[in-house]
Amino acid sequence: MPHIQRLIAAGRLLLHSLLVVVGGYFLSAALVALGAAALTSLGMARSEAVVSFAMLGFVIYLMLLIWGFALRRWTPLLVVYGALPLLYYLWQHAVAGAAS
């Protein structure tokens, strides 16, 4: 029985790590895209806005990783790292489909 409990704990750790690393990457990419679009709409040159938020994306990803590994509960992880990037990409496809 202790062997099974160790396997379950290792599986939960693996799922937690996978969710934080992959979900954090997609969430930071979505935030970078939204931030660059916001700066562009505020009048900054598009190339400068993209470069500025691309550099800031590394800091955003690091903060998301630290926050994600500090959390013990699964509910905020699933909402922030799972649902928010999914909603962003669904919205992007809806906007791209409406534009064509």
Buried (B, 14 or more C-beta within 10 A) or exposed (E): EEEEEEEEEEEEEEEBEEBBBEBBBBBBBBBBBBBBBEBBEEEBEEEEBBEBBBEBBEEBBEEBBEBBBEBEEEEEBEEBBBEBBBEBBEEEEEEEEEEE
